[in-house]
Every structure is written in structure tokens, then in C-alpha cells.
Amino acid sequence: MTGEQHLGGKIARICKYCTHHNGPADNRCFHCGAPLAAAVEHGMNKLETVEKAALAAAPVVVPAVAVAGIPLIKDIFKNIPQWIAILGLVALVVIAGIFVVKFSSTGPPAQDTATASTQLPDQLRRAASCQRQADGDRCVIAAGDPLLGGDLYASQDMSFTVQQTTVEGLNDAIKRWRRGADEVVEDDSVFAAVGSEGTVWYANTRTGVRLETTAFATPRAARTFLSRSGLATAPPPGTRR
């Protein structure tokens, strides 16, 4: 059987006897004279034909597809607000469900760590356990803490509140405390005083922090606590500088 080989879109007919390459129109081998099978001439590559046909049709087909797609695009954009509303409602329902399940299984979230109380002197901050409240930080010092040693608070836990407020609010508090204090211990950038009922009042104009305790056993105990906690630099009563 005669072999065939494509050369530039033509078929070179190869003799099966002497493997001589003959022209596509030859019926016999030019070298040995053996008969050759009928030649099939390829005028053009099929792929090239398809490509040319596609390129020729593109100017007509592409605009037609684009025009046909315009109504579909309009419908999609027309329905977007409705779908957004539906998806948003579904998302809210899912989030609400997750929150209800989490809240019911774990209870209300724990309160954030207090912030205003972090501005207090080190010894007081270490002794107190504080939590954030709506109007500031509420702190508690355990009855057995050395800061309350000497029965300063009748062997009970002592609580106080801390707030970080504006300059105006702090100045108003200082004016009010100054008028009602039983003893003003410091009155500079730091204001520290003992109230008429044995409470401790403290305000720091540099940090904006104000502190107020519940009543101590005696005004003297409150005065000692002011010095021992670092809220006031003056020594406690009965001591020498």
C-alpha cells in the first residue's frame, strides 16, 4: 500500500516498493515505475475553513446575541432589590436565632474588664476586683486584704466606684466635695478628702478619674485608707513625716 505524507496542504505519494516521494498527480513511481494508489488532494485545511467561517459570521452573530441578552439583564437588575430584601430578612432571622440559642445556653455575656479603674494607684488596683457598670467601674476589696488591715472597714468587704469623666464634670464634683468634706487631705491636681460620713472622695484632674467609697468605720479609718492606698501622698494621722 502506498504511503502518503502531507506537504503544504498537498499529499506526497510514497512508493511502497522503493519509498520514493512522488508528486500528488503521479500514477506511477518516478523511480521504479511501480503503480501508485489514487491521490487525494487537500486544497485547504478543514480547521482553517472553520476558522474563516467563524470569523466571517462574528459581525452578525455577536451583536445579535448581545441584543437578545438585554431584556434578560434588565430583568435581573429589576429583581435585585426584591432579592436583597428577602436575603436580608433571612439573614436577620438566622442571626437572631443564633443569638437566642447562644444567650439561652451560656447566659448573659460577662462584663468587660473595667477601664477607669486601671488609672488608679498600683496598690489599690492590685487589691481591688473591678467590673464595668453603666455609669463607671464598681470595685470591691476583700475584707482580709492588707489594704483594710487594722479593722479599717469593720472586717467587711469594702466597695467603691470609679468613673472617668470630663473636665467640667470633675470640677463640679471637686467643688461639691470641697464644700461637704469633713477633711480635705489634698487639693491640687489631685483632690482627696474624707466626707462627713467617713467616705473617701478622690479626683485626679490629670487622668479625669474620680473615686468615691462607701463609709468607713470612722473618719480616721478613711484617712488611713487614703494614704495606704496611694490615693493621697500625705501620711496617715498619728504618723510623722
Helices and strands as residue ranges (DSSP letters): E 3-7, E 10-14, E 21-22, H 46-106, G 116-119, H 122-127, E 128-133, E 136-141, G 146-148, E 158-164, H 167-180, E 181-187, E 190-195, E 200-204, E 209-213, H 219-228
